Amino acid sequence: MRNILKKYWLVVLTGLCVGAAAVFLTAEGNPANMGFCIACFIRDITGAVGFHGAGVVQYVRPEIIGLVLGAFIISVIRREWKPTGGSSPMTRFLLGMIVMIGALIFLGCPLRMVIRIGGGDLNAIVGLLGFVVGILIGVVPLKLGFTLKRAYKQSKVEGLIFPALMVILFVVSILAPALFKSSVEGPGSQHANVYIALVVALIVGALCQQSRLCMAGGVRDAVMFKDFKLIAGFIAIIVAVLVGNLIVKGSLAFSFEGQPIAHTDGVFNFLGMALVGWGSVLLGGCPLRQLILAGEGNTDSAITICGFVAGAAVAHNFGLASSGAGIGTGPVLIVVIASLVILALVSVFNIAKGEK
Amino acid sequence: MIDARGLSCPQPVLLVQRFVKANKPELVEVVVDHEAAVQNITRYANSQGYCVDKAADGDDTKLTLRK
Protein backbone atom coordinates (compact mmCIF):
# COMPACT_ATOMS: atom_id res chain seq x y z
CA MET A 1 0.00 0.00 0.00
CA ARG A 2 2.80 2.35 0.96
CA ASN A 3 4.61 1.57 -2.29
CA ILE A 4 1.48 2.20 -4.32
CA LEU A 5 0.95 5.56 -2.60
CA LYS A 6 4.60 6.45 -3.14
CA LYS A 7 4.37 5.58 -6.83
CA TYR A 8 1.10 7.32 -7.63
CA TRP A 9 0.55 10.25 -5.27
CA LEU A 10 2.51 12.89 -7.14
CA VAL A 11 1.28 12.04 -10.62
CA VAL A 12 -2.33 11.77 -9.41
CA LEU A 13 -1.99 15.07 -7.53
CA THR A 14 -0.55 16.65 -10.69
CA GLY A 15 -3.41 15.26 -12.79
CA LEU A 16 -5.99 16.59 -10.33
CA CYS A 17 -4.28 20.00 -10.29
CA VAL A 18 -4.08 20.13 -14.11
CA GLY A 19 -7.79 19.27 -14.36
CA ALA A 20 -8.74 21.75 -11.64
CA ALA A 21 -6.56 24.42 -13.26
CA ALA A 22 -8.30 23.85 -16.62
CA VAL A 23 -11.75 24.28 -15.08
CA PHE A 24 -10.59 27.26 -13.02
CA LEU A 25 -8.98 29.05 -15.98
CA THR A 26 -12.11 28.44 -18.05
CA ALA A 27 -14.21 29.99 -15.28
CA GLU A 28 -11.73 32.90 -15.28
CA GLY A 29 -12.30 33.53 -18.97
CA ASN A 30 -10.38 30.95 -21.05
CA PRO A 31 -12.29 29.25 -23.89
CA ALA A 32 -14.71 26.47 -22.91
CA ASN A 33 -13.40 22.90 -22.63
CA MET A 34 -9.95 24.30 -23.30
CA GLY A 35 -8.60 25.81 -20.13
CA PHE A 36 -5.14 24.58 -20.80
CA CYS A 37 -4.63 23.32 -24.37
CA ILE A 38 -0.97 23.23 -25.36
CA ALA A 39 -1.61 23.06 -29.12
CA CYS A 40 -4.28 25.76 -29.11
CA PHE A 41 -2.25 28.10 -26.95
CA ILE A 42 0.98 27.69 -28.94
CA ARG A 43 -1.17 28.35 -32.02
CA ASP A 44 -2.53 31.52 -30.37
CA ILE A 45 1.01 32.75 -29.64
CA THR A 46 1.95 31.91 -33.25
CA GLY A 47 -0.90 34.13 -34.36
CA ALA A 48 -0.07 36.87 -31.86
CA VAL A 49 3.39 37.27 -33.39
CA GLY A 50 1.88 37.35 -36.86
CA PHE A 51 3.02 33.96 -38.19
CA HIS A 52 -0.55 33.19 -39.22
CA GLY A 53 -3.46 35.44 -40.08
CA ALA A 54 -6.42 33.73 -38.42
CA GLY A 55 -7.78 36.74 -36.56
CA VAL A 56 -9.82 34.75 -34.04
CA VAL A 57 -6.89 32.80 -32.57
CA GLN A 58 -4.22 35.38 -31.75
CA TYR A 59 -3.12 36.04 -28.17
CA VAL A 60 0.10 35.74 -26.16
CA ARG A 61 -0.96 32.93 -23.82
CA PRO A 62 0.82 33.21 -20.49
CA GLU A 63 -0.02 29.55 -19.77
CA ILE A 64 2.64 28.35 -22.23
CA ILE A 65 5.23 30.73 -20.80
CA GLY A 66 4.35 29.71 -17.24
CA LEU A 67 4.58 25.97 -17.94
CA VAL A 68 8.08 26.31 -19.38
CA LEU A 69 9.28 28.63 -16.62
CA GLY A 70 7.64 26.57 -13.84
CA ALA A 71 9.56 23.53 -15.10
CA PHE A 72 12.71 25.62 -15.46
CA ILE A 73 12.60 27.01 -11.92
CA ILE A 74 11.82 23.73 -10.17
CA SER A 75 14.43 21.83 -12.19
CA VAL A 76 17.09 24.40 -11.24
CA ILE A 77 16.07 24.15 -7.57
CA ARG A 78 16.07 20.33 -7.65
CA ARG A 79 19.35 20.25 -9.61
CA GLU A 80 17.67 18.52 -12.54
CA TRP A 81 18.21 21.36 -15.01
CA LYS A 82 20.56 20.02 -17.66
CA PRO A 83 21.22 21.52 -21.07
CA THR A 84 21.21 18.72 -23.64
CA GLY A 85 20.59 18.48 -27.36
CA GLY A 86 21.65 17.11 -30.71
CA SER A 87 19.23 14.19 -31.03
CA SER A 88 18.03 14.50 -34.65
CA PRO A 89 16.79 18.10 -34.30
CA MET A 90 15.50 18.43 -37.88
CA THR A 91 13.51 15.21 -37.61
CA ARG A 92 12.05 16.46 -34.34
CA PHE A 93 11.14 19.78 -35.97
CA LEU A 94 9.27 17.90 -38.71
CA LEU A 95 7.54 15.61 -36.20
CA GLY A 96 6.56 18.69 -34.20
CA MET A 97 4.92 20.19 -37.29
CA ILE A 98 2.98 16.99 -37.96
CA VAL A 99 1.84 16.67 -34.33
CA MET A 100 0.60 20.27 -34.37
CA ILE A 101 -1.23 19.88 -37.69
CA GLY A 102 -2.90 16.70 -36.37
CA ALA A 103 -3.87 18.48 -33.16
CA LEU A 104 -5.40 21.40 -35.06
CA ILE A 105 -7.39 19.03 -37.28
CA PHE A 106 -8.84 17.45 -34.13
CA LEU A 107 -8.91 20.82 -32.31
CA GLY A 108 -6.76 20.10 -29.31
CA CYS A 109 -3.63 18.46 -27.97
CA PRO A 110 -3.90 15.26 -25.90
CA LEU A 111 -4.40 17.41 -22.81
CA ARG A 112 -7.37 19.23 -24.33
CA MET A 113 -8.68 15.88 -25.59
CA VAL A 114 -8.83 14.71 -21.98
CA ILE A 115 -10.32 18.05 -20.86
CA ARG A 116 -12.96 17.76 -23.61
CA ILE A 117 -13.84 14.23 -22.46
CA GLY A 118 -14.25 15.57 -18.92
CA GLY A 119 -16.49 18.31 -20.33
CA GLY A 120 -18.86 15.81 -21.96
CA ASP A 121 -17.60 16.13 -25.55
CA LEU A 122 -18.03 12.69 -27.14
CA ASN A 123 -16.06 13.73 -30.25
CA ALA A 124 -13.03 13.63 -27.98
CA ILE A 125 -13.68 9.93 -27.32
CA VAL A 126 -13.28 9.39 -31.08
CA GLY A 127 -10.08 11.44 -30.85
CA LEU A 128 -8.92 9.25 -27.95
CA LEU A 129 -9.41 6.14 -30.07
CA GLY A 130 -7.25 7.71 -32.80
CA PHE A 131 -4.66 8.76 -30.22
CA VAL A 132 -4.41 5.23 -28.81
CA VAL A 133 -4.18 3.70 -32.28
CA GLY A 134 -1.44 6.21 -33.19
CA ILE A 135 0.49 5.26 -30.05
CA LEU A 136 0.09 1.54 -30.74
CA ILE A 137 1.52 2.08 -34.23
CA GLY A 138 4.40 4.14 -32.79
CA VAL A 139 5.21 1.46 -30.23
CA VAL A 140 6.07 -1.01 -33.03
CA PRO A 141 9.17 0.86 -34.31
CA LEU A 142 10.20 1.51 -30.71
CA LYS A 143 10.21 -2.21 -30.05
CA LEU A 144 12.20 -2.75 -33.23
CA GLY A 145 14.92 -0.37 -32.05
CA PHE A 146 13.70 3.04 -33.23
CA THR A 147 15.88 5.87 -31.97
CA LEU A 148 16.44 9.53 -32.85
CA LYS A 149 20.00 8.98 -31.57
CA ARG A 150 21.59 10.33 -28.44
CA ALA A 151 21.42 13.83 -27.08
CA TYR A 152 24.63 15.26 -25.63
CA LYS A 153 25.48 17.80 -23.01
CA GLN A 154 25.24 21.39 -24.26
CA SER A 155 26.42 24.72 -22.91
CA LYS A 156 24.37 26.52 -20.28
CA VAL A 157 23.72 29.32 -22.76
CA GLU A 158 22.21 26.86 -25.24
CA GLY A 159 19.87 25.48 -22.56
CA LEU A 160 18.91 28.94 -21.32
CA ILE A 161 17.86 30.35 -24.68
CA PHE A 162 14.35 28.88 -24.75
CA PRO A 163 13.37 29.80 -21.16
CA ALA A 164 14.88 33.26 -21.78
CA LEU A 165 12.76 33.66 -24.92
CA MET A 166 9.70 32.89 -22.82
CA VAL A 167 10.67 35.57 -20.29
CA ILE A 168 11.26 38.11 -23.08
CA LEU A 169 7.94 37.23 -24.75
CA PHE A 170 6.10 37.75 -21.47
CA VAL A 171 7.83 41.01 -20.54
CA VAL A 172 7.40 42.53 -24.00
CA SER A 173 3.75 41.45 -24.15
CA ILE A 174 3.12 43.27 -20.86
CA LEU A 175 5.19 46.39 -21.63
CA ALA A 176 4.25 46.79 -25.28
CA PRO A 177 1.02 44.84 -25.94
CA ALA A 178 0.37 46.83 -29.13
CA LEU A 179 3.28 44.99 -30.80
CA PHE A 180 1.23 41.80 -30.79
CA LYS A 181 -1.94 40.85 -32.56
CA SER A 182 -4.78 40.14 -30.17
CA SER A 183 -8.15 38.68 -31.15
CA VAL A 184 -11.20 40.83 -30.51
CA GLU A 185 -13.59 37.92 -31.11
CA GLY A 186 -13.42 34.12 -31.08
CA PRO A 187 -11.36 31.85 -28.81
CA GLY A 188 -8.31 34.14 -28.90
CA SER A 189 -10.32 36.93 -27.28
CA GLN A 190 -11.32 34.71 -24.36
CA HIS A 191 -8.72 34.64 -21.65
CA ALA A 192 -8.18 34.69 -17.94
CA ASN A 193 -6.27 37.50 -16.23
CA VAL A 194 -2.65 37.39 -17.40
CA TYR A 195 -1.11 37.12 -13.93
CA ILE A 196 -3.59 34.53 -12.66
CA ALA A 197 -2.93 32.41 -15.76
CA LEU A 198 0.84 32.79 -15.33
CA VAL A 199 0.83 31.79 -11.66
CA VAL A 200 -1.41 28.77 -12.29
CA ALA A 201 0.83 27.67 -15.14
CA LEU A 202 4.00 28.10 -13.07
CA ILE A 203 2.56 25.77 -10.41
CA VAL A 204 1.31 23.24 -12.97
CA GLY A 205 4.63 23.37 -14.83
CA ALA A 206 6.55 22.62 -11.66
CA LEU A 207 4.22 19.73 -10.77
CA CYS A 208 4.45 18.30 -14.30
CA GLN A 209 8.24 18.49 -14.19
CA GLN A 210 8.41 16.61 -10.91
CA SER A 211 5.78 13.99 -11.77
CA ARG A 212 6.89 13.54 -15.46
CA LEU A 213 3.18 13.64 -16.44
CA CYS A 214 2.79 12.79 -20.12
CA MET A 215 -0.36 11.98 -22.06
CA ALA A 216 1.39 9.86 -24.72
CA GLY A 217 3.66 8.24 -22.14
CA GLY A 218 0.60 7.13 -20.15
CA VAL A 219 -0.79 4.91 -22.88
CA ARG A 220 2.69 3.90 -24.13
CA ASP A 221 3.96 2.72 -20.73
CA ALA A 222 0.73 0.87 -19.99
CA VAL A 223 1.06 -1.02 -23.30
CA MET A 224 4.82 -1.61 -23.30
CA PHE A 225 5.66 -2.14 -19.64
CA LYS A 226 2.32 -2.69 -17.86
CA ASP A 227 3.34 0.46 -15.98
CA PHE A 228 0.26 2.47 -15.06
CA LYS A 229 1.89 5.40 -13.30
CA LEU A 230 1.53 8.01 -16.04
CA ILE A 231 -1.90 6.85 -17.15
CA ALA A 232 -3.07 7.39 -13.56
CA GLY A 233 -2.32 11.10 -14.08
CA PHE A 234 -4.25 11.01 -17.35
CA ILE A 235 -7.30 9.54 -15.58
CA ALA A 236 -6.95 11.98 -12.67
CA ILE A 237 -7.28 14.89 -15.13
CA ILE A 238 -10.56 13.48 -16.49
CA VAL A 239 -11.92 12.96 -12.97
CA ALA A 240 -10.94 16.48 -11.87
CA VAL A 241 -12.46 18.06 -14.97
CA LEU A 242 -15.68 16.04 -14.65
CA VAL A 243 -16.08 16.95 -10.98
CA GLY A 244 -14.98 20.54 -11.59
CA ASN A 245 -17.50 21.01 -14.40
CA LEU A 246 -20.24 19.49 -12.26
CA ILE A 247 -19.45 21.95 -9.48
CA VAL A 248 -19.19 24.98 -11.78
CA LYS A 249 -22.05 24.22 -14.20
CA GLY A 250 -24.22 22.03 -11.99
CA SER A 251 -24.69 19.43 -14.73
CA LEU A 252 -22.93 17.78 -17.66
CA ALA A 253 -24.32 17.21 -21.14
CA PHE A 254 -22.64 14.38 -23.03
CA SER A 255 -23.09 14.83 -26.77
CA PHE A 256 -21.40 15.01 -30.15
CA GLU A 257 -23.30 18.08 -31.34
CA GLY A 258 -22.98 21.60 -30.02
CA GLN A 259 -19.76 21.14 -28.05
CA PRO A 260 -17.55 24.22 -27.67
CA ILE A 261 -14.77 24.65 -30.25
CA ALA A 262 -15.22 21.13 -31.61
CA HIS A 263 -16.47 19.56 -34.83
CA THR A 264 -18.29 16.31 -35.39
CA ASP A 265 -16.29 14.87 -38.31
CA GLY A 266 -15.37 11.56 -36.72
CA VAL A 267 -12.94 10.45 -39.42
CA PHE A 268 -10.79 13.55 -39.06
CA ASN A 269 -11.09 13.61 -35.28
CA PHE A 270 -9.68 10.08 -35.35
CA LEU A 271 -6.98 10.74 -37.96
CA GLY A 272 -5.87 14.03 -36.39
CA MET A 273 -5.25 12.42 -33.03
CA ALA A 274 -3.66 9.34 -34.65
CA LEU A 275 -1.03 11.72 -36.09
CA VAL A 276 -0.57 13.24 -32.63
CA GLY A 277 -0.25 9.84 -30.92
CA TRP A 278 2.21 8.36 -33.41
CA GLY A 279 4.29 11.55 -33.63
CA SER A 280 4.37 11.98 -29.85
CA VAL A 281 5.63 8.44 -29.28
CA LEU A 282 8.44 8.99 -31.79
CA LEU A 283 9.29 12.28 -30.05
CA GLY A 284 9.29 10.60 -26.63
CA GLY A 285 6.48 12.71 -25.20
CA CYS A 286 3.29 14.68 -25.81
CA PRO A 287 3.23 18.47 -26.45
CA LEU A 288 2.85 19.23 -22.72
CA ARG A 289 5.90 17.09 -21.96
CA GLN A 290 7.91 18.84 -24.68
CA LEU A 291 7.26 22.20 -22.97
CA ILE A 292 8.37 20.79 -19.63
CA LEU A 293 11.50 19.20 -21.12
CA ALA A 294 12.38 22.47 -22.87
CA GLY A 295 12.17 24.15 -19.45
CA GLU A 296 14.56 21.50 -18.08
CA GLY A 297 17.16 22.48 -20.66
CA ASN A 298 16.33 19.94 -23.37
CA THR A 299 17.00 21.88 -26.57
CA ASP A 300 15.68 19.04 -28.74
CA SER A 301 12.29 19.68 -27.15
CA ALA A 302 12.77 23.41 -27.73
CA ILE A 303 13.30 22.65 -31.44
CA THR A 304 10.20 20.44 -31.36
CA ILE A 305 8.23 23.42 -30.01
CA CYS A 306 9.58 25.51 -32.89
CA GLY A 307 8.14 22.73 -35.07
CA PHE A 308 4.80 23.14 -33.27
CA VAL A 309 4.88 26.87 -34.08
CA ALA A 310 5.68 26.17 -37.75
CA GLY A 311 2.95 23.52 -37.85
CA ALA A 312 0.42 25.97 -36.41
CA ALA A 313 1.35 28.58 -39.02
CA VAL A 314 1.09 26.02 -41.84
CA ALA A 315 -2.22 24.67 -40.49
CA HIS A 316 -3.85 28.11 -40.50
CA ASN A 317 -2.15 29.58 -43.57
CA PHE A 318 -3.08 26.58 -45.75
CA GLY A 319 -6.60 25.94 -44.49
CA LEU A 320 -5.77 22.71 -42.63
CA ALA A 321 -6.95 23.74 -39.17
CA SER A 322 -10.51 22.85 -38.24
CA SER A 323 -13.01 25.13 -36.55
CA GLY A 324 -16.33 24.65 -34.83
CA ALA A 325 -17.88 24.66 -38.31
CA GLY A 326 -15.93 21.58 -39.44
CA ILE A 327 -12.61 20.65 -40.98
CA GLY A 328 -10.52 23.19 -42.87
CA THR A 329 -11.11 24.25 -46.46
CA GLY A 330 -7.57 23.35 -47.57
CA PRO A 331 -6.18 19.98 -48.74
CA VAL A 332 -6.72 18.33 -45.34
CA LEU A 333 -6.96 14.74 -46.54
CA ILE A 334 -3.85 15.01 -48.72
CA VAL A 335 -1.85 16.47 -45.85
CA VAL A 336 -3.07 13.77 -43.44
CA ILE A 337 -2.01 11.04 -45.89
CA ALA A 338 1.35 12.74 -46.55
CA SER A 339 1.89 13.08 -42.79
CA LEU A 340 1.15 9.39 -42.24
CA VAL A 341 3.66 8.52 -44.97
CA ILE A 342 6.29 10.80 -43.39
CA LEU A 343 5.70 9.23 -39.95
CA ALA A 344 6.11 5.78 -41.52
CA LEU A 345 9.35 6.82 -43.24
CA VAL A 346 10.74 8.43 -40.07
CA SER A 347 9.79 5.29 -38.12
CA VAL A 348 11.43 2.87 -40.57
CA PHE A 349 14.60 4.83 -41.35
CA ASN A 350 15.46 5.43 -37.70
CA ILE A 351 15.45 1.82 -36.62
CA ALA A 352 19.02 1.18 -35.51
CA LYS A 353 20.74 -1.64 -37.38
CA GLY A 354 21.38 -4.73 -35.34
CA GLU A 355 18.50 -3.98 -32.96
CA LYS A 356 15.58 -6.25 -32.48
CA MET B 1 27.33 -1.61 -18.45
CA ILE B 2 24.34 -0.35 -20.44
CA ASP B 3 24.86 3.23 -21.60
CA ALA B 4 21.42 4.84 -21.85
CA ARG B 5 22.63 8.42 -21.66
CA GLY B 6 21.03 10.95 -23.98
CA LEU B 7 18.21 8.68 -25.09
CA SER B 8 14.57 9.85 -25.14
CA CYS B 9 11.84 8.05 -23.21
CA PRO B 10 11.25 5.12 -23.22
CA GLN B 11 14.49 3.97 -24.84
CA PRO B 12 16.55 3.70 -21.61
CA VAL B 13 14.06 1.35 -19.98
CA LEU B 14 13.62 -0.52 -23.29
CA LEU B 15 17.37 -1.20 -23.43
CA VAL B 16 17.23 -2.60 -19.91
CA GLN B 17 14.11 -4.63 -20.68
CA ARG B 18 15.76 -6.10 -23.78
CA PHE B 19 18.91 -7.01 -21.85
CA VAL B 20 16.99 -8.54 -18.95
CA LYS B 21 14.74 -10.61 -21.22
CA ALA B 22 17.67 -11.89 -23.30
CA ASN B 23 20.12 -12.67 -20.50
CA LYS B 24 18.09 -13.07 -17.29
CA PRO B 25 21.04 -11.55 -15.41
CA GLU B 26 21.51 -11.39 -11.62
CA LEU B 27 23.20 -8.02 -11.98
CA VAL B 28 22.68 -5.16 -14.42
CA GLU B 29 24.54 -1.87 -14.47
CA VAL B 30 23.05 1.11 -16.32
CA VAL B 31 24.18 4.69 -16.65
CA VAL B 32 21.56 7.34 -17.42
CA ASP B 33 21.54 11.13 -17.51
CA HIS B 34 18.03 12.20 -16.59
CA GLU B 35 15.69 11.63 -13.69
CA ALA B 36 12.79 10.35 -15.81
CA ALA B 37 14.99 7.45 -16.98
CA VAL B 38 16.10 6.75 -13.40
CA GLN B 39 12.48 6.48 -12.28
CA ASN B 40 11.31 4.46 -15.30
CA ILE B 41 14.13 1.94 -14.97
CA THR B 42 13.65 1.68 -11.21
CA ARG B 43 9.92 0.94 -11.60
CA TYR B 44 10.60 -1.63 -14.32
CA ALA B 45 13.41 -3.27 -12.33
CA ASN B 46 11.27 -3.49 -9.19
CA SER B 47 8.45 -5.08 -11.20
CA GLN B 48 10.95 -7.74 -12.36
CA GLY B 49 12.17 -8.47 -8.82
CA TYR B 50 15.39 -6.44 -8.86
CA CYS B 51 16.59 -4.14 -6.09
CA VAL B 52 18.03 -0.89 -7.43
CA ASP B 53 20.99 1.06 -6.04
CA LYS B 54 21.47 4.61 -7.27
CA ALA B 55 24.79 6.44 -7.30
CA ALA B 56 25.80 9.81 -8.75
CA ASP B 57 28.46 9.48 -11.43
CA GLY B 58 29.52 13.03 -12.32
CA ASP B 59 26.54 14.56 -14.12
CA ASP B 60 25.09 11.10 -14.71
CA THR B 61 23.45 8.49 -12.51
CA LYS B 62 24.62 4.90 -12.27
CA LEU B 63 21.97 2.32 -11.45
CA THR B 64 22.85 -1.14 -10.19
CA LEU B 65 20.08 -3.73 -10.47
CA ARG B 66 20.44 -6.84 -8.30
CA LYS B 67 18.24 -9.90 -7.94
Interface residues (C-beta under 8 A of the other chain):
Chain A: K7 E80 K82 T84 G86 S87 L142 K143 T147 L148 R150 A151 Y152 K153 R212 C214 G217 R220 D221 M224 F225 K226 D227 K229 L283 G284 G285 E296 D300 K356
Chain B: R5 G6 L7 S8 C9 P10 Q11 V13 L14 Q17 R18 D33 H34 E35 A36 Q39 N40 R43 Y44 S47 D59
